[in-house]
C-alpha cells in the first residue's frame, strides 16, 4: 500500500467534504431562506473530494469520483437554482 497516496486521498476527501458542507450551508441561507451569506467557493469542494476518491487505493474507486461533483451545491446545482430563481422573477 502506498501510504503517501492514501494520506493525500484522505486529506483531499476531508478538505472537499468541508467545502461541500460550507457550500450547502450557503445554498440553504441564500436560496431557501433568502438571507445574505458568505460567497460560495464554486466547484472546489467537489473537485477536491473527487480527486480524493480517485486516489483511494481501492479497486474501482475512481468510478465514483463523479459523485462529489454532482453533490457539491457550489457547482452545477447552485448555478441551476440561481438560474431558475432569476427566471421566475
N, C-alpha and C positions, 0 to 999 in steps of 0.2 A: 504494500500500500504506500502510495506517495503522500506523506504527511503534509508537505507544503501545499499540494493540490487540495487536500481535504480542508486544511485551515483556510485557504483562500475561498473555497466554496462556502464554508460556514460563515466567514466574515462577510462575504458578499450577500449571502442569504439574509443574515441578520440586518445589515445595513439596508438592503432592499425592503425587508419587511417593515422596518421602522418608517421608511419613507412612504411605503404604501399605506400604512396606518395613518400617517400625517395627511396624506392626500385624501384619504377617506374622510377624515375629520374636516378638512377644508371644504370638501364636497358637501358634507352634511350641513355645515354652517352657512355656506353661500347659496346653494341651490335649494335645499329643503327648508331651512329656517329663514333665508333671506337676510342674513346678517353679514357684517364685514368679517373677513378672516385674513390671515397671512396669505401671501402668494403661494400658489401651488408649484411644486417642483415637477414640471411635466415629464412624464415617462421615465425619469431617472430611477425611481424605485422599482418599476417593472423590469428595467434593463439590468439593474444590479442583481435582483432576485433571479432573473432568467440566466444570467451568467453563473450565479451560484449553483443553480440546478444543473446546468450544463457541465459544470466542473465536478459535480459529485462523482466519486469513483464507484458508481453502481451501474450495472449493465442497463442500457436503455434509458437512463435518467434524462439524457438530452432531449428525448422525445416529448418531455413535459415542460420544456423551457418556455413554451408559449403561454402557459397558464398565468404567470405573474403579469405578463404584458396585457392580457385581457382583463385581469382583476384590478390593475392599478387605476384608481379613479383619477390620477393625474394625467392619464393618457387619453386614449380614444373615448372612454365613457364620459369623461367630463367635457370633452370637446363636443360630443353629440348632445349632451344635456344642455350646454350653453347655446348650441345652435337651435335646438328645439325651443328653448326658453325665449330666445331672441325672435324666432319666427312667430311665436304665439302673441307677441305684443302688437 
